[in-house]
Amino acid sequence: MKCDDLLALLNDYVDGDVAPALCAELEHHLAGCNPCQVVVDNIRQTITLYKAGEPYPLPLEFRNRLHAALHERWQHAPTGDSAPTRASTEPPPDS
Amino acid sequence: MTPEPDLELVHRAKAGELAAFEQLVNRHERQVYSLAFRLLQNQHDAEDITQQTFLNALEHLNRFREESSFATWVSRIATYGALKVIRKRRGLEWVSLEAATEPADDRHAMPHPEFIADWRQSPEELVNRNETRRLIEAALGQLEEKSRLVFLLRDVEGLSVRETAQALGISEVNVKVRLLRARLQLREQLTQAFGDPTRRLAPHQHESMDHE
């Protein structure tokens, strides 16, 4: 296996979607190829980095506006179910 | 005192307690706003979507079946809301652009890793510093829009390839190609910034492009 073959399978490998036999072959390559191993590590760290981040604090003025809007909505439709449904604003199911 | 679990706050909110819902908002507003900002790359739209998301969640709280976490539920609402804005922005362009970039042999244009080195700091250290955080977000902002969306839905939000394809209206093959491109491009930029130059490794030489 060459570095390019690994590149082609990189996504599946990082996601754990590679069949066991092929996976063993990949890991054999990685054990002997430091650059590829570092690339794989870098990519895992990249994903972790973005997953861990909540980089944008709410602007204070917006935060006040948001909470005011919630109070306003609460007064007009205090319970969840009774509100008329509008297909365009319907949240997706959580399953 | 351990904080009250989200689910208990959800129950109290469903029973009619606005204060409980507000606590949920306090806990998750930054997560939702950050997600919206990353998707839309624009403060005004991110504010709109964040507000819509929580108003929506409040209005439809009784439909939240508690099969996922509250955090996941509001993230999904925000994501679908943001995608709607993006589609509206693009209008018909979305369709034609899709047709133009659909071929899967995009692989030829796949960037090869150039700067290969271990990072000097852990991801945990990097997300907690303003300097590095800005850099991380700038790298994301430089991705082509659809690659950015695929990366956020798939890697940050954890949607499956199929769910990502459906949400964006593109093929699963296209999701995979774009995801690989996004991951490689982000890796390259971040490693240039965070990699230890004294431990830089040369890529293996290969004649990859010649054999076809």
Interface residues (C-beta under 8 A of the other chain):
Chain A: K2 C3 D4 L7 A8 L10 N11 V14 C33 N34 P35 C36 V38 V39 D41 N42 I43 Q45 T46 I47 T48 L49 Y50 K51 A52 G53 E54 P55 Y56 P57 L58 P59 F62 R63 R65 L66 H67 A69 L70 H71 R73 W74 A77 P78 T79 G80 D81 A83 T89 E90 P91 P92 P93 D94 S95
Chain B: K14 G16 L18 F21 E22 V25 E29 R30 Q31 Y33 S34 F37 R38 Q43 A46 E47 T50 Q51 Q52 F54 L55 N56 A57 L58 E59 H60 L61 N62 R63 F64 R65 E66 E67 S68 T72 W73 R76 I77 Y80 R107 M110 H112 P113 I116 A117 D118 W119 S122 P123 E124 L126 V127 R133 I136 E137 L140 F151 L152 D155 V156 K176 L179 L180 R183 L184 L186 R187 L190 T191 G195 L201 A202 P203 H204 H206 S208
